[in-house]
């Protein structure tokens, strides 16, 4: 063997070992152990689609209602549902700016869709983020006329200047302060000192969160109308699925849309809603707002979205289904109730 052959062999060996080390480092950085509230720890893997963007983005000075930086994680248990979906970039404009957001689509193509479902996750970047994926996979297998879109709010960004607003557009950045009287009612029994700290934290929310629930609702509507082309006419009605944080954004959108007038207004084109323990902490008469079928999941021992607020939804005709206890969980068993609810709705087009 010549010296050149030896050098080539050594170089190839070093290159192979380098790739092996890189692979190991990547594996260490791609899996994370997360602790679920009220459940056992579980393994999640980082979303490769967003990891590079996260790496190249400077930390945001706006912490939002959570001090954690963005965690772009997809549960490994969700891989089968996600594999059946098609990722499509939804483009839309609002506030005089252009945005893009990832949407995961299951089921029928737009031309053949007879029912359209638009789903928005909770604020968490992990297990809550993929809550609707198994449902989309299931419903579209049960009915080939359903087109199901689950958006990924964590991917929301500007199209003209990517990353400029990336870390001020996460769910945790959209939050309003809460009325003190309602706070007292929600957390009755909490020690005075702890309540005072909570009120101080709530009052400082505007400093931590650069965007309001109303802004979030405007963005959500633009995603639906412009990104998907849904809700724009009676020929394109849709069913809205919202949960926890997105329950606030979605309900704000519904309430504001009801104030509009016109034969083909946006509110008229919402054909039904699936709502899980919405963090919409406002007391109001829902009868005129929710003038379409609604099924809800709301545990009586929910420690984040108080169950007593469910009364105004029930008075408006909403049906409470799913487990009666279990806190503020994802409740996958609720999908059974949602499946019956969706399939019993009339075909829209």
C-alpha positions in Angstrom: 0.0 0.0 0.0 1.4 3.4 -1.0 1.6 6.4 1.3 -1.3 8.0 -0.7 -3.4 4.9 -0.1 -2.7 5.1 3.6 -3.5 8.8 3.8 -6.8 8.2 1.9 -7.7 5.4 4.2 -6.9 7.5 7.3 -8.9 10.4 5.9 -11.9 8.2 5.2 -11.7 6.8 8.7 -11.5 10.2 10.3 -14.4 11.4 8.1 -16.5 8.5 9.1 -15.8 9.0 12.8 -16.6 12.7 12.4 -20.0 11.9 10.9 -20.6 9.4 13.7 -19.9 12.1 16.3 -22.1 14.6 14.5 -24.9 12.1 14.3 -24.6 11.4 18.1 -24.6 15.1 18.9 -27.6 15.6 16.6 -29.5 12.8 18.4 -28.7 14.4 21.8 -30.1 17.7 20.6 -33.1 16.2 18.8 -34.8 14.4 21.7 -36.0 16.0 24.9 -37.7 14.6 28.0 -40.8 16.6 28.9 -42.9 16.5 32.0 -46.7 16.5 31.4 -48.9 18.2 34.0 -50.6 15.4 35.8 -48.9 12.7 33.8 -45.7 10.7 33.3 -42.6 12.2 31.5 -42.5 11.5 27.8 -39.9 11.8 25.0 -40.4 14.3 22.2 -38.3 15.2 19.2 -37.4 18.6 17.9 -39.2 19.7 14.7 -36.5 19.7 12.0 -38.5 22.1 9.9 -38.1 24.9 12.4 -34.8 24.0 14.1 -32.7 26.0 11.7 -34.9 29.1 12.0 -34.8 28.9 15.8 -31.0 28.6 15.7 -30.6 31.7 13.5 -33.1 33.8 15.5 -31.9 36.0 18.3 -33.7 35.6 21.6 -36.7 37.8 22.0 -36.9 40.6 24.6 -40.6 39.8 24.9 -40.9 36.8 27.2 -44.6 36.5 27.0 -46.6 34.7 29.7 -43.9 32.0 29.9 -40.2 32.7 30.4 -39.3 29.7 28.3 -37.9 30.4 24.8 -39.5 28.8 21.8 -39.4 25.0 21.9 -40.2 23.5 18.6 -41.1 20.0 19.5 -43.2 17.3 17.9 -44.3 14.3 19.9 -42.8 11.1 18.6 -46.2 9.4 19.3 -47.8 11.7 16.8 -45.6 10.6 13.9 -48.2 8.3 12.3 -50.8 11.0 12.2 -48.4 13.6 10.9 -47.1 11.2 8.2 -50.6 11.2 6.6 -50.7 15.0 6.4 -49.6 17.4 3.7 -47.8 20.5 4.9 -48.9 23.6 3.0 -47.7 27.1 3.6 -50.6 29.5 4.2 -50.0 33.0 3.0 -52.1 36.0 4.3 -51.9 39.7 5.1 -53.0 41.7 8.0 -51.9 44.9 9.8 -50.4 46.0 6.4 -47.9 43.1 6.5 -47.5 39.7 4.8 -47.3 36.5 6.8 -46.8 32.8 6.3 -47.8 29.9 8.5 -47.6 26.1 8.2 -50.8 24.2 7.9 -51.1 20.4 8.0 -53.9 19.0 5.8 -55.6 15.7 5.9 -58.3 14.2 3.7 -60.1 15.5 0.6 -58.7 18.0 -1.8 -60.3 21.4 -1.8 -62.5 20.7 -4.9 -64.0 17.5 -3.4 -64.4 18.7 0.2 -67.9 18.5 1.7 -66.9 19.5 5.2 -63.9 21.7 6.1 -62.4 21.8 9.6 -59.9 24.4 10.8 -58.1 23.5 14.1 -55.9 25.6 16.3 -53.8 24.2 19.1 -53.2 25.5 22.6 -50.2 27.7 23.7 -47.7 24.9 24.4 -45.0 24.1 21.9 -45.1 20.4 22.6 -48.0 18.0 23.2 -50.7 20.6 23.0 -49.3 21.7 19.7 -50.3 18.4 18.1 -53.5 17.8 19.9 -55.7 17.9 16.8 -53.4 15.8 14.5 -54.8 12.4 15.5 -58.4 13.8 15.1 -57.6 15.0 11.6 -56.2 11.7 10.7 -59.2 9.8 12.1 -62.0 11.9 10.8 -60.6 11.9 7.2 -60.3 8.1 7.3 -63.9 7.9 8.4 -65.2 10.3 5.8 -63.4 10.9 2.6 -65.3 14.2 2.1 -63.6 15.9 5.0 -60.7 18.3 4.6 -59.0 19.0 7.9 -56.4 21.7 8.5 -54.4 21.9 11.7 -52.3 25.1 11.7 -48.9 25.4 13.5 -49.0 28.8 15.0 -45.4 28.4 16.1 -44.3 28.6 12.5 -46.0 32.0 12.0 -43.6 34.6 10.5 -43.3 37.6 8.1 -42.8 36.7 4.4 -41.0 40.0 3.5 -38.5 40.0 6.4 -38.4 36.4 7.8 -37.4 36.1 11.5 -37.9 39.8 12.2 -41.0 39.1 14.2 -40.6 35.3 14.6 -40.3 35.3 18.4 -42.9 37.9 19.1 -45.6 36.0 17.2 -45.7 32.8 19.4 -48.9 32.0 21.2 -47.4 33.1 24.5 -47.1 36.6 23.2 -50.9 37.0 22.7 -52.4 37.8 26.0 -54.7 40.3 27.7 -54.8 41.3 31.3 -57.7 40.0 33.4 -60.3 41.9 35.5 -59.5 41.6 39.2 -63.1 40.8 40.2 -63.1 37.9 37.8 -59.7 36.8 39.0 -61.1 36.8 42.6 -64.0 34.6 41.5 -61.8 32.2 39.5 -59.3 31.6 42.3 -61.5 32.0 45.3 -59.9 30.4 48.4 -56.3 31.3 47.3 -54.4 32.9 50.2 -54.3 36.7 50.1 -50.6 37.0 49.6 -50.6 34.6 46.7 -53.6 36.4 45.2 -51.8 39.7 45.4 -48.8 38.2 43.6 -51.1 36.9 40.9 -52.8 40.2 40.4 -49.4 42.0 40.1 -48.3 39.4 37.5 -51.5 39.9 35.5 -51.1 43.7 35.6 -47.6 43.4 34.2 -48.9 41.2 31.3 -48.9 44.1 28.9 -45.2 44.6 29.4 -44.4 40.9 28.8 -46.9 40.3 26.0 -46.6 42.6 23.0 -49.8 41.4 21.3 -53.4 41.2 22.4 -56.1 38.6 22.0 -57.8 40.8 19.5 -54.7 40.9 17.3 -54.5 37.1 17.5 -58.2 36.9 16.4 -57.5 39.1 13.4 -54.5 36.9 12.4 -56.6 33.8 12.9 -59.4 35.1 10.7 -56.8 36.0 8.0 -55.4 32.5 8.2 -58.8 31.0 7.5 -60.1 33.5 4.9 -57.0 34.2 3.0 -54.8 31.2 3.8 -57.5 28.5 3.2 -60.1 30.5 1.3 -62.7 29.3 3.9 -65.6 31.3 5.5 -65.6 33.7 2.5 -69.0 32.6 1.2 -71.8 30.2 2.0 -70.2 27.8 -0.4 -67.1 27.6 1.8 -68.3 27.2 5.4 -66.1 25.6 8.0 -66.0 24.0 11.4 -63.7 25.6 14.0 -61.7 23.5 16.5 -60.1 25.5 19.4 -58.5 24.6 22.7 -57.5 26.5 25.8 -55.4 29.5 24.6 -56.8 29.3 21.0 -60.2 29.1 22.7 -59.6 32.7 23.7 -58.4 33.7 20.2 -61.2 31.8 18.5 -64.0 33.1 20.8 -62.7 36.7 20.4 -62.9 36.2 16.6 -66.4 34.7 16.8 -67.7 37.5 19.1 -66.2 40.3 16.9 -67.5 38.7 13.7 -71.0 38.6 15.1 -70.9 42.4 15.3 -70.7 42.6 11.5 -73.7 42.9 9.2 -74.3 41.4 5.8 -75.8 38.3 4.1 -72.5 36.6 3.5 -70.6 37.8 6.6 -67.9 35.6 8.1 -69.9 34.6 11.2 -72.7 33.1 9.1 -70.1 30.8 7.4 -69.0 29.2 10.7 -71.1 26.0 10.6 -70.1 24.5 13.9 -67.4 24.5 16.6 -65.5 22.0 18.7 -64.2 23.8 21.9 -62.0 22.4 24.6 -61.8 24.3 28.0 -61.5 27.8 26.4 -59.4 30.3 28.3 -61.9 33.0 27.4 -62.4 34.6 30.7 -65.3 36.9 29.9 -68.8 36.6 31.2 -71.4 37.3 28.6 -74.6 36.1 26.9 -73.5 33.6 24.3 -76.9 32.8 22.9 -76.6 35.2 19.9 -72.9 34.5 19.5 -73.0 30.7 19.3 -75.9 30.3 16.9 -74.4 27.1 15.5 -73.9 23.6 16.9 -71.2 23.4 19.5 -69.6 20.4 21.4 -67.3 21.1 24.3 -64.9 19.2 26.5 -64.5 20.8 30.0 -63.5 18.9 33.1 -65.2 20.1 36.3 -61.8 20.1 38.1 -60.0 22.2 35.5 -57.5 24.4 37.3 -56.7 26.7 34.4 -60.0 27.4 32.7 -62.6 27.4 35.5 -65.6 25.2 34.8 -68.1 27.7 36.1 -67.7 29.7 32.9 -69.1 26.7 31.0 -72.6 27.8 32.1 -72.8 30.6 29.6 -72.0 28.1 26.8 -74.5 25.5 28.0 -77.2 28.2 28.1 -76.4 28.9 24.5 -77.0 25.3 23.6 -73.5 23.9 23.7 -73.2 20.2 24.7 -70.5 19.2 27.2 -68.9 15.8 26.5 -65.7 14.0 27.3 -64.4 13.2 30.8 -65.9 15.1 33.8 -62.6 15.1 35.7 -58.9 15.2 34.8 -58.0 18.9 34.9 -56.8 20.8 31.9 -55.7 17.8 29.8 -55.7 16.9 26.1 -58.4 14.2 26.6 -57.9 12.1 23.5 -61.1 10.1 24.4 -63.0 13.3 23.6 -62.3 12.5 19.9 -65.0 9.8 20.1 -67.6 12.5 20.9 -66.2 14.8 18.2 -66.4 12.1 15.6 -70.1 11.5 16.3 -70.7 15.3 16.3 -68.9 16.0 13.0 -70.5 13.1 11.2 -74.0 14.1 12.3 -73.6 17.6 10.8 -75.2 18.2 7.4 -72.9 18.2 4.4 -72.0 21.8 3.6 -71.2 21.7 -0.1 
